[in-house]
Amino acid sequence: MQCSWKSVVLLALASIAIQYTAIRTFSAKPFSLLCSQAPGPALETSGPAVNCGLGALPGPGQETPEGFDRGCDELLSASSSTLSLPSYNDSRRTHVLILATTRSGSSFLGQLFNQHPEVFYLFEPLYHVQSALLPRLAQSRNPAERRVMLGAARDLLRSLYHCHLNSLESYIRPRPTQHSTDKLFRRGASRALCSPPVCEASLGPVERGLVLGDEGECVRRCGALNVSLAAEVCRDKRHAAIKTVRIPHVGDLRALVEDPRLNLKVVQLVRDPRGILASRIETFRDTYRLWRLWRATGHRPYNLDLGQINTVCEDFLSSVSTGLARPAWLRGKYMLLRYEDLARSPLQRARELYNFLGLSLDHSVEEWILNNTRGSSELSSRQKYGTIRNSAANAENWRQKLSFDMVMYTQTFCQPLLELLGYKTVSHAGELRNLSYSLVEDRTFLPSL
């Protein structure tokens, strides 16, 4: 039986390799070739050649070879300048990556870029990478498997920042026909993809020049997305921003950050893990059914998947520790932002954010902040990915949604992260429910310069 199980696993990995190879045919230098070829003069390394392609993945029960992850990153970083990407004059272009996790406020932060008329914004394009390869790779704790997912993600991000949106077509299912698709994930979350000239054909004369404000309305009125036309709009914008919750560690972005052509800056958004847990329980009711059972009965189910919150704290702690250590490759490229600070002082934080990026804060962004941070909590609870809410009140409302024993468990496991980010712990239920006492310390996280 054990032999049969191994055969199935090996067959699955082989299937992944075939999919990944097919997907990467559009690239002049595929990820697997960059990693598996022996280093030439432009890829000189100080040790033995490293093969980080799918064929080098360890089999079931085998450990990842020493230096596997580090070697792949070094090769990718060194070889990034050898990739031949037809480009345009983007010397003054700033590229922004919002690095976050699910239910941490990243949709809200993304809107601070989406509302700027000179920013081309994409919402979670890596969703298609995850779906096309294998969903479980996104959350896998196996370093080698995660490397497969992240390698494809980095390749796609590099292409998207250069406005080669056709690269995304290889991951969309079903594949676009004549560069046209109605399957782009959350297309309606991007103003650029829901306004002229991308959407002009479906609007009347009076409506041309307006932006469709509702995601559903965008999809209904705009019809299929012309990827080639969207790429032209991308090139016309002065800057580009992408949001993702599918890259767990800022270190996974080193090859992109060090690429001199990208001028990439990373904004890592963090949130109190207790708040993330409460939001996920309310939003993903089926996935977090056992957590809701624990909250309702006061008894933790024996088969509860504690990894659903443990993974968040482990990834945050590792990534933030790297960012705050200010390694040379991240200096001037990394900013840590707490969701709670953004929620309580959105306009001030937006100004600090744009100042770090070297961009001017357009009045349209300020207007959006004023109009979208005073909504009712009832409205925001009904909208899974809504951004209209009373942001200050929303920052700590998790304290009324989690049971005390759930909070105690989260605090115990996530203690190092809570201390690092300035989140206070509670010792009794009364302290938890007393909203007049904030659990967010006043902290200043200066950008890495």
Helices and strands as residue ranges (DSSP letters): H 2-23, G 24-26, H 31-36, G 41-43, G 54-56, H 68-79, G 80-82, E 94-99, H 106-114, E 119-123, H 126-133, G 135-138, H 143-161, H 166-169, E 180-181, G 187-189, G 191-193, G 200-202, H 215-222, E 225-226, H 227-236, E 239-244, G 250-253, H 254-257, E 264-270, H 273-283, H 289-297, H 307-324, G 328-330, E 334-338, H 339-344, H 346-357, H 363-372, H 377-382, H 391-394, G 397-400, H 404-413, H 415-421, H 429-433
